[in-house]
Amino acid sequence: MIKIRRAAERGHADHGWLDSHHTFSFAGYHDPAHMGFRNLRVINDDRVAPGRGFGTHGHRDMEIVSYVLEGALEHRDSMKNGSVIRRGDVQRMSAGRGVMHSEMNGSRTEPVHFLQIWILPAKAGIDPGYEQKHFSDADKRGRLRLVASPDGRDGSVTVHTDALLYAGLFTEGESATHALAPGRHAWIHVAEGRARVNGTELSAGDALALSDEPNVEIVGLASAEILVFDLP
């Protein structure tokens, strides 16, 4: 089964300093037909103005992954972590029993563009945690690179839930196939560019949900950056 989620159908909030598109219901955007997919709860496509950002606020019981596409995101949290996340970086914050954090645009002149991803944890009330790793463009070129997994294998960040996240970069004609084990599902999000996924042409912001399909099949059409979520 294949379902398409077009970019133009997403929720949208323009706060001036923040331009955000919501793949699933979030904050003031509510769509009963799009509350998440399997244990994937949020994909927010966020653009933050220079010098602005999300002030200190709290979360509980959520695996939060930030994937930076452009610019620099400055992170601070109540676990005493402080870092700047740039293109190619993947940040994982396990909110667990409670954490406070802020995410600000680290530049006074350039915007930051990143994907904010929430995945439901396998267990509530775990210790909060933080991890950040870099994955170069070369490491993702023409292939799907594992960037998040439950066991941190292949140098991926560790998420405390049954979810595999892959990232890939595909120019025109480059392709990759990802096999789905029986009973697994996939959500494919095109972050940038254009690609054909399981025969469907997708552009930036578009997504595809796959169930009862043996493979995810990707062919690049125009400098595409793609995330693939392999979910139970």
N, C-alpha and C positions, 0 to 999 in steps of 0.2 A: 504494500500500500504506500502510495506517495501523495503527500500533501504539500502544497506550495504556500508560503507566507511571503507575500510581496512587501517590499520596503514601504510603498505608499500606503499600505493598509495598517502599518504600525501606529501605536499611540505616539503623540508628539507633544512636547512641552518646551516652550521657549521662555526662559526666565531672564533673558537679556544676557547675563553672564554665562548661562548654561543653555545649550541647545541639545535636547535629548530626545532620542527616538526609542520607544519601548516595544520590543518584540512581544513581550508578554505583559499582562496587567501589572501596573506598578503605580504607587502613589495615587494621583488623581485620575489615572487612566484605568478603567475597569472594563474588561471584555470577558464574559463568562466562557466564551469559546477559546480564549487564549490565556489560560491561567498558568501555563507552563507546559513542559513536555517531559513526561516521566519524572525524574528527580531534578531536572533542569528548571529552575524557577524564574530567573531573570537574565535577559541580555539587554542592557541599555547601551546604546550607541551615543556616547557623550562627547560634546565639544565644549571646552571650557575656555573662557576669555582669559587673556593675560592677567596675571596677578590675582585671579579669583579662584574660587573652588568651594569644596564642601568643608565647612567648619567642623569643629569637634562634635561628634555625635556617636551614638552607641548602636551595637548590634548584638544579637544572641543567636546561637544555634543555626549558623549558616556558614557554608564554605564560600568565600568571596574571592573571585579571581579577577584581577585586572590585567588587561592585555593592551599595551600601548601601541598605537599605530603611528602617531606623530607627536612630537613635542616632548615635554618633561613633566611628570607628575610627582609632586613632593609629598611623601607619606610620613605621618607621625602617629604614634599610638600609645595607649596606656601600658603596653608591655615594654616601653622605652626603646622601641624601634624607630629609626629615622633614616629615610633613604630617598633617593630620586630615581624614578622609574622612567626609562626612555624606550624608544622604539626597539622592539625585539625582546624587551624584558617581560617576564610573567611574574606577577605577584600573587601569592596565596595567603589569605588571612583567614584563619579559623576563628570565628567569633565565639564558639563554644558557650561557656556559661556567662559570657559578657565581656565586651571590649569596647573601649572608646578610641576613636581615630579621626584623623582629618586627611583629606586628599586635596591638595592645592596645585594650581598651575605654577610650576617652578620658574616660569619666565615672565618678565614684565612686558615683553614685546610680542611673543609668539603664542598662538593658541595651542592647546593640547587636545588630541583626539584619542580616545581610548574606549575599549569595551569593558563595561562593568558586568560581571557574570556572577550569578548566585546559584549554588547547587545545594540541595538539601543534604545534610549530613546523615550518615547511617545511624548515629547515636547522639542524643542530646546531652548537654552538660559536660562536654569534654573540656580539657584545658585549652584556653586560647593559644593560638600559635601563629607564627609568621615565617614566610619563606619567599625568597626572590631569586630568580635565575634568568640568565640571558641566553637567547637562542638566535644565532646570527641568520641573516638572509641566506647565506650559503648553505646553512644547515637545513633550511626549509625549501630550497630551490628544487622544483620538480618532484617533490615528495611530500608525504605527510609525516611530520616530525612529532613524536609524542612529547607533549609539554606538561601534562598533568596526569597523574594516575594514583590509585590507592596505595601503591607500594613504592612510589618514587623511582621506578626502574628507568633505565636508559638516561639518567640524569634529569628526569622530569621533576616538577614540584609535586609534593604529596598532598592529595586531598583525602579527607576522612569520609569517603563515600565511594560507592561503586560507580565510578565514572572515569572514562578515558577521554582526554582532550588532545587532539592533533591539530597542528597548524602547518599550512603549506603555501608556497608561492609558485604560481604557474603562469608562464608567458604563453603566447599563442602556440597551441599544439602540444605543449607539455601535459602529461597525464599521470594519474596515479589511481590505483584501486585499493580499497580497504575492505577486507572480508569481515562480515558480521557473523558472529557465532549464532547458532540457533537460539531464538528467544531474545536476542539483542535488538536494539533500536538505534537509529542515528538521527541527529539534528545537524544539518549542514548550514553554516552561516557564511555568506560572502561578505567579508569586511570591506574589500575594495576590488575594483575591476569587474571583469565578466568571466563567467565560466559556464560550461555545460556539465550538469550533475545528473547522472542517471537519465540522460536524454533531454533534460529540461534546461533551457538557457536561463541563467540567473545573473543579475547585476548587483552592484553594491547595495547592501541592506536586505537583499532577498534571502530567503531561507527555504530549506526543503526538509520535511520530516519523512523518514523511512521506517516502515515496519514490515516484517515478513518479507524482507528483501535480502538476498545473499551477499550483496556487495554495495559499497559506495564507489561510484565510478566518476572521476573528475577529469575534465579536459579543459585546459586554459583557453580562453578566447582573447583576453586583453589584460595582461598584467594583474591577475587575480590573487588576492590574499584570502585564504579560506580556513575556517575553523570547522573541525568535525568532532562532534560529541558522540561517543559510543556509550550507550546507556542501557541499563537493565529493563 
